[in-house]
Amino acid sequence: MAGVAGRLARLWCSGALSSPLQVTRFPALQLHLCGPAMRASQKDFENATNQVKLLKKDPGNEVKLKLYALYKQATEGPCNVPKPGVLDFINKAKWDAWNALGSLPKETARHNYVDLVSSLSASSESSIQVTPAADRKQPGSDALVVTSQDGITTITLNRPDKKNALTTQMYHDIMLALEAASKDDSAITVLTGNGDYYCSGNDLTNFTDIPPGGVEEKARSGAVLLRDFVDRFIDFPKPLVAVVNGPAVGISVTILGLFDIVYATDRATFHTPFSHLGQSPEGCSSYTFPKIMGPSKATEMLVFGKKLTAREACTQGLVTEVFPDSTFQKEVWVRLKAYSKLPPNAMRISKQVIRNTEKEKLHAINAEESNILRERWLSDECMNAVVSFLSKKAKL
Ligand SMILES: CCCCC/C=C/C(=O)SCCNC(=O)CCNC(=O)[C@H](O)C(C)(C)COP(=O)(O)OP(=O)(O)OC[C@H]1O[C@@H](n2cnc3c(N)ncnc32)[C@H](O)[C@@H]1OP(=O)(O)O
C-alpha cells in the first residue's frame, strides 16, 4: 500500500496526473474518472430509474413515452411484442415509441436514458440530489429511494402525499438501507424527505393492521421493530446527517439525537406530541434530549408536546444549523459534498471516538423505551388518540 501511495504521490508531484488528457495514459485511473457523459454504466442506469421517481414536475406524455421507449430498449432490446390494437391508445402509443427506436443498441439506449433523466432532474428544480450509481438492492417500494453520488449515500422518504409517514415496510427498508450504506464506499449517509414535510412520524394506520394474535401481538411485534430500528441508528458507523427539509414529527424527531449533524430549513418544525397520543418517548430521546437541551426543555418537548421552530431547535442544540428555505438545498449539498471528500476512515474513526462510550447505554435505553411503549400502545389513551386521528377528528 505504502509503495502504491508513494508512487502516486511522486506522479502527482511530477505533474503527470494533473491534466485530464494525461489521465488517459493510466487506464486503471481512467475507469474511476469517466462519468455518465462518457459512458453510462448499468449502475448509472439503475440510479436514473430511481431518479425518475423523484421528479417533482410531471415531464409530460411525450417525454414519458421517450423514457418508456429508451427503458424498454435498454433492458429488452428492439421492440419484440405484437402491435396493440388501434383502440388500445395508451399501449399503442408506447409500442410506437419503442418500435421507433429500431435496432438502437442497448448500450446507446441506456446512455440516452441517463442523459434524458439527468436533464429532467436539472430542470425540475428537484429538492433531491442528482445521483448516479448505487450498488445496492433497492427497497421493496417507491416510498424509500436510496441513491449514491459524490461519496454521499442519500436515503429519501418518498411518500409526500402522506407527509412521509413511516409505514412498517419503510422501517424495514430504512434498516436495510442503513445496513447497505454502512458497507458501501460512501463517506457520509444522509436521511431526508421528499416534498413539503421531512416526516410526520409513525404512520398511524400501522395500528390498524392487527395480526391473528390480536393487539397484544401487534404491540409486541411493534416494540421489537422499534428496538431493531433504533439500534441501527445507534450502531451506524459513518457520519449520519439529517437534511430536514420541512416539519418533523414523532420518531423522526426523537432519533435526531442519534445523528451526527442535523441541517434544517427555516420552515422546519420539531414536534413530539407523545402525551397527546397517549404514548411515551422513543428513539433514545428520554436520554439524548435532556443531555442535549437540559431536562426542563426536554420535558416541554417530550411530555407537553411543545413544537419547536427550527431556530429554537438550533438554540437548544438539537439542530446543527438552520438555512433559509430558498437556499436550503443548495447550501446544504455544497457543504456535504465538501465534507464527503475528507478521508472516510478518519471520519469513521472520529465518530467512533465521539460515540462509542455511550453505545451500551443507548442500547439499554432503547430496550427500556420500547418495552414501555409496548404497554402504552395497549392503553385506552393511545387507542383513543389513534381512532380519533383515523376518523379524521384530530390532528396535531
Ligand atoms: C414501530 C415503530 C413505532 C414508533 C413510534 C412512533 C411514534 C410517532 O412517530 S408519534 C407521531 C405520529 N404522527 C402523528 O401523530 C402525525 C399525524 N398527522 C397529523 O397530525 C397531520 O397529518 C399533520 C400535522 C402531520 C399534517 O397536517 P396537514 O398539513 O393538514 O396534512 P394532512 O393531515 O391533510 O395530511 C396529508 C395526508 O397525510 C396523512 N398523514 C399525515 N401524517 C400521517 C401519519 N402520521 N400517519 C398516517 N397518515 C398520515 C393524512 O392522513 C392525509 O392523508 P389523506 O387524508 O389520505 O390525504
The ligand as an SDF file (V2000), in Angstrom:
LIG
                    3D

 57 59  0  0  0  0  0  0  0  0999 V2000
  -42.9560    0.6820   15.1200 C   0  0  0  0  0  0  0  0  0  0  0  0
  -42.3490    1.9710   15.4840 C   0  0  0  0  0  0  0  0  0  0  0  0
  -43.2680    2.9040   16.2320 C   0  0  0  0  0  0  0  0  0  0  0  0
  -42.5560    4.1380   16.6510 C   0  0  0  0  0  0  0  0  0  0  0  0
  -43.3710    5.0960   17.4900 C   0  0  0  0  0  0  0  0  0  0  0  0
  -43.5080    6.3640   16.7730 C   0  0  0  0  0  0  0  0  0  0  0  0
  -44.2300    7.3600   17.2750 C   0  0  0  0  0  0  0  0  0  0  0  0
  -44.5230    8.5490   16.4620 C   0  0  0  0  0  0  0  0  0  0  0  0
  -43.9570    8.8460   15.4400 O   0  0  0  0  0  0  0  0  0  0  0  0
  -45.7610    9.5070   17.1260 S   0  0  0  0  0  0  0  0  0  0  0  0
  -46.1830   10.6530   15.8510 C   0  0  0  0  0  0  0  0  0  0  0  0
  -47.2380   10.1130   14.9210 C   0  0  0  0  0  0  0  0  0  0  0  0
  -47.6210   11.1170   13.9750 N   0  0  0  0  0  0  0  0  0  0  0  0
  -48.7060   11.8780   14.1090 C   0  0  0  0  0  0  0  0  0  0  0  0
  -49.4380   11.7930   15.0590 O   0  0  0  0  0  0  0  0  0  0  0  0
  -48.9790   12.8410   12.9670 C   0  0  0  0  0  0  0  0  0  0  0  0
  -50.3910   12.7080   12.4740 C   0  0  0  0  0  0  0  0  0  0  0  0
  -50.6140   13.6410   11.3870 N   0  0  0  0  0  0  0  0  0  0  0  0
  -51.0950   14.9030   11.5510 C   0  0  0  0  0  0  0  0  0  0  0  0
  -51.3870   15.3260   12.6410 O   0  0  0  0  0  0  0  0  0  0  0  0
  -51.2380   15.7470   10.3230 C   0  0  0  0  0  0  0  0  0  0  0  0
  -51.4530   14.9090    9.2210 O   0  0  0  0  0  0  0  0  0  0  0  0
  -50.0040   16.6450   10.0650 C   0  0  0  0  0  0  0  0  0  0  0  0
  -49.9510   17.7220   11.1440 C   0  0  0  0  0  0  0  0  0  0  0  0
  -48.7060   15.8360   10.0560 C   0  0  0  0  0  0  0  0  0  0  0  0
  -50.1480   17.3410    8.6810 C   0  0  0  0  0  0  0  0  0  0  0  0
  -51.3780   18.0220    8.6350 O   0  0  0  0  0  0  0  0  0  0  0  0
  -51.8480   18.6830    7.2270 P   0  0  0  0  0  0  0  0  0  0  0  0
  -50.7880   19.5410    6.6900 O   0  0  0  0  0  0  0  0  0  0  0  0
  -53.1880   19.2850    7.4840 O   0  0  0  0  0  0  0  0  0  0  0  0
  -51.9660   17.4420    6.2270 O   0  0  0  0  0  0  0  0  0  0  0  0
  -52.9950   16.2330    6.2840 P   0  0  0  0  0  0  0  0  0  0  0  0
  -53.3760   15.9160    7.6790 O   0  0  0  0  0  0  0  0  0  0  0  0
  -54.1140   16.5080    5.3300 O   0  0  0  0  0  0  0  0  0  0  0  0
  -52.0680   15.0380    5.7700 O   0  0  0  0  0  0  0  0  0  0  0  0
  -51.9770   14.6640    4.4030 C   0  0  0  0  0  0  0  0  0  0  0  0
  -52.2270   13.1770    4.3070 C   0  0  0  0  0  0  0  0  0  0  0  0
  -51.1900   12.5090    5.0500 O   0  0  0  0  0  0  0  0  0  0  0  0
  -51.7640   11.6340    6.0090 C   0  0  0  0  0  0  0  0  0  0  0  0
  -50.8980   11.5630    7.1870 N   0  0  0  0  0  0  0  0  0  0  0  0
  -50.1350   12.5330    7.6840 C   0  0  0  0  0  0  0  0  0  0  0  0
  -49.4730   12.0890    8.7520 N   0  0  0  0  0  0  0  0  0  0  0  0
  -49.8110   10.7970    8.9350 C   0  0  0  0  0  0  0  0  0  0  0  0
  -49.4340    9.7990    9.8810 C   0  0  0  0  0  0  0  0  0  0  0  0
  -48.5470   10.0240   10.8370 N   0  0  0  0  0  0  0  0  0  0  0  0
  -49.9910    8.6010    9.7500 N   0  0  0  0  0  0  0  0  0  0  0  0
  -50.8670    8.3230    8.7590 C   0  0  0  0  0  0  0  0  0  0  0  0
  -51.2650    9.2390    7.8320 N   0  0  0  0  0  0  0  0  0  0  0  0
  -50.7240   10.4550    7.9230 C   0  0  0  0  0  0  0  0  0  0  0  0
  -53.1040   12.2860    6.3270 C   0  0  0  0  0  0  0  0  0  0  0  0
  -53.9890   11.3450    6.8760 O   0  0  0  0  0  0  0  0  0  0  0  0
  -53.5300   12.7620    4.9580 C   0  0  0  0  0  0  0  0  0  0  0  0
  -53.9770   11.6150    4.2450 O   0  0  0  0  0  0  0  0  0  0  0  0
  -55.2670   11.7280    3.2900 P   0  0  0  0  0  0  0  0  0  0  0  0
  -56.4000   12.1990    4.1620 O   0  0  0  0  0  0  0  0  0  0  0  0
  -55.4670   10.3400    2.7760 O   0  0  0  0  0  0  0  0  0  0  0  0
  -54.8970   12.7340    2.2400 O   0  0  0  0  0  0  0  0  0  0  0  0
  1  2  1  0
  2  3  1  0
  3  4  1  0
  4  5  1  0
  5  6  1  0
  6  7  2  0
  7  8  1  0
  8  9  2  0
  8 10  1  0
 10 11  1  0
 11 12  1  0
 12 13  1  0
 13 14  1  0
 14 15  2  0
 14 16  1  0
 16 17  1  0
 17 18  1  0
 18 19  1  0
 19 20  2  0
 19 21  1  0
 21 22  1  0
 21 23  1  0
 23 24  1  0
 23 25  1  0
 23 26  1  0
 26 27  1  0
 27 28  1  0
 28 29  2  0
 28 30  1  0
 28 31  1  0
 31 32  1  0
 32 33  2  0
 32 34  1  0
 32 35  1  0
 35 36  1  0
 36 37  1  0
 37 38  1  0
 37 52  1  0
 38 39  1  0
 39 40  1  0
 39 50  1  0
 40 41  1  0
 40 49  1  0
 41 42  2  0
 42 43  1  0
 43 44  1  0
 43 49  2  0
 44 45  1  0
 44 46  2  0
 46 47  1  0
 47 48  2  0
 48 49  1  0
 50 51  1  0
 50 52  1  0
 52 53  1  0
 53 54  1  0
 54 55  2  0
 54 56  1  0
 54 57  1  0
M  END
$$$$
